[in-house]
């Protein structure tokens, strides 16, 4: 969103994305353009606020999952230790009882 | 992790024991006989305490997930707690070993985690959205689906781990079905 000044007069443009390209779209000038610009600023701030809320919510949910992940890793370590101590060996990803020499 | 969630983490001494067990397991797998002997001793002596602490923390983490999933409804909290108790009984079976208890807790935790994300995500994918409710952004949904997939993978692998431990500890060969089909 930008104002351009030519010959002492201000013109309001919006940047609109179409796929990979960004186009500059003329909105207007004068009082009407100023009102549209203010509305754009407000809606952009609301969008940013929404994004921040979502980021906070994701962080909260990730923090909730962290103990489960930590416990899963602990369970994996303990299972592996028990199996090896119990005389099992991994062969091509499959657990087998180790041969006794 | 926020400070309020610290009590749902494994204590430092448990982390140390786990690191020790992991290191010994790696050495033993590489054929180090001394490490293998040391691992057997560590599993016998320190593993039961580590398992007990991990199971305890797991239960506390489940409680925290229940509170989130229930959205403040006491009835839902009781229902979910009851459901987890039934699952624990069904999965652990009679006379489970301490390791089976821990793996059961892992299965139950992962189920709860998966259920939480199923509920949160399915609400976002409804065709008709409630009036006044705002649909989440695509990037938020992508992240949520990733977390749901991660929960699903963990859930499946926790079931596999429990089944593997039971099968190997029982010392019985896997069931094999041979089907003969005669073609004319």
Interface residues (C-beta under 8 A of the other chain):
Chain A: X50 X51 X54 X57 X58 X61 X62 X63 X64 X65 X66 X67 X68 X69 X70 X71 X72 X74 X75 X76 X77 X78 X79 X80 X81 X82 X83 X84 X85 X86 X88 X89 X90 X95 X97
Chain B: X1 X2 X5 X8 X9 X10 X14 X18 X21 X22 X24 X25 X28 X29 X36 X39 X40 X42 X43 X44 X47 X50 X51 X54 X57 X58 X60 X61 X64 X65 X68 X99 X102 X103 X105 X106 X109 X110 X113 X116 X120 X134 X136 X137 X139 X140 X143 X144 X147 X150 X151 X154 X157 X158 X161 X164 X165 X168 X169 X171
